[in-house]
Amino acid sequence: MISAPHPLLSAEAAAVDPADPDVTAAAADLLATLRRTPSTTGLAAPQIGLSLRLIAFDARLHPRSRSWAGELVVANPRLVKASHWDHGREGCTSIRGLTADVLRATRITVHGHLPGSGEPVTIEADAFEARCIQHQLDHLDGLLFLDRVSGALSLHRRLHSCDA
C-alpha cells in the first residue's frame, strides 16, 4: 500500500482492457489487498502501486451502508449519474491519521466492466456505498479526499478505524 505524497496518487490512471490477463491478475491482487486490509471498504489500483483504472469495494459491513452491490472489482468505472449531495466523514488508507468532511452524492450510477470477462456492469449505490465508490473514482483521477476539503476546519484526527 502506498501513501501520500506518492506520485501515483496524484496522476490519472490508465484505461485498461478488462479481458487482458494482466488486468485480471491486477484485479485479483487489488481484491486480495482489500480483503486483508482491516476496516477498509474500498481500494483503487493506484493505492497498490498500479496506474490502472481499477477499483475494488465491499461496503456491506460498514454501519452506514444501505445499498450493497457486492464485493466487486470494476475496470474503467465511470460515474454517469449523481444526486442528493451531502457532507460525510471520510478517511483513506493512503493518508493515515486524518479524516475530513467531504461533499459527495448520496445516490450514484456507475458503468464499468468486470475484469476477466469484460462484461458490462452497472452499479446503483446510495449512502455510504456511494461515498466509498466516489472516493475510489477520485483515486483514478489523481485526487485524494483532501483535495475536496473546503478548509482546515473540515479536517479531523482519525479517532477510530471504521471511518470511510
N, C-alpha and C positions, 0 to 999 in steps of 0.2 A: 504494500500500500504506500503510495507516495503522498507527501504533504506539501501544502503551500509553503513557499512560492515556486514550486517546481514548474518549469516552462510548459510541460504538457497540460497543466491545469489552466493555463491562460491561452491555449491555442485551440482553434477549431479542429475537431476530429474529422477524419476522412470517411467518406461514404464507403460502404462495403458491398460485396456480392454475398448475399446471405447463404448461397449454395456452396461457396468456396470452403473446402475442408479446413483451411487455416482459420477462417472466420468461425466455423463450427467449433473448432478446438478453443479459440479465444472465448467464445460464448460459454463453453463448459468451464473454463478457468474462472471467468467472471462469476458464474453462478456458484462455483465451489468456494470462491473467496467470500461471497455474500453469506453463504451458509455457515462459514466458520468465523465470521466477524460478529461478535455478540452485540445485541441491541442495534443492529444495522438493518434498515428496511430497504435500502437500495444502493446500487453502485453503478458507476459508469466506467467504461473501459479506460479512459484516461487516468482514473484513480489507481489502476493497477499497472500503469505504465504503457498502455496501448492506445495509440491515436486512431481509434476506430469508433464509428458511430454504433455503439452497442450499449444498452442499458439492461440491468437486471434489477428486479424488485420483487418484494413479497411483504406486503403490509398487513397481513392477516392478524398478526399477534399484537399490533400496536393498539393501545387503549382508545385512540381517537379514530380508528378505522371504522368505516361503514361499508364501503364497497370493497370487493376483493376480486381482482381479475385473475388471481392465481400467482404461483411462483413462475415468473416469466423472464425470458431474455428476449429483447426486441432489437432487431437490426434496422438501422436507418429510420428511427422513430421520428415522427413529426407531429406537432400539435396542430390540429385542424379546427378545434373549437374550444373556447374557454369562456366561462361566465361565472357570475356570483363571486366577486372578488372579496377577500378578507385577509386580515393580518393573522399570522400564526407563528409560533416559535419554531425555529429550525436550527439544527446543528449539522456537522459534517465530519466524517472520518478523516478528511484531509485537513481539517482545521480543528485541532484539539483544544478543548477548554473554553470555547466560545459558542454562544447561541445568539440568535437575533430574531427580532420580529420582522417578518418578510411578508409583503403583499403578494398573494397568489390567487389564482382562480380556484374555486372550490368544486367546480364541475368542469371536466375536460373530456375531449375525444382526441385520441392519438391513433394515427395509422403507422404501420410499420410492417416488417416481415419476420417470420420465425427463422432463426438460423438453422441450417441443415436443409430443410425442405424449401425454404424461400416462400412459403405460403403467406399470403397477406393476412394481417391481423388488425382488428380494430378494438381499441380499449376504451371503454366508457368508465370513468372513475370520478369519485367525489370525495369530499372531506380530506382526510389525511392521505389516502392513496393518491389523490390528485396532486397534493402538495409534494409528495415523495417523487412522483414521476416528473413533475416540472423541475424539481431540483436536479434530477439526473439529466434531463434535457439541457439544462443550463451548462452542465459539465461538458456536454458535447460541443457547445458553442464557446467554450473557454471562459465561462462565467462561474464565479463562486457565489454563495449566498450573500457574502459580504458586499458584493457588487450591487446588490438590490436593497441594501440598507440605507435608509434616508439620513441617518446621522448617528453619532456616538451614543445617543440616548437609547437607541434601539438595540444596542449590544448588551449581552449578559454573560457572566461567567457561568459555565455549564455546572448545574447543580446535581444532575443525575444522568444516567446513561440512556434513558428512554426518550430523550429529546430527539426530534427528527434527525 
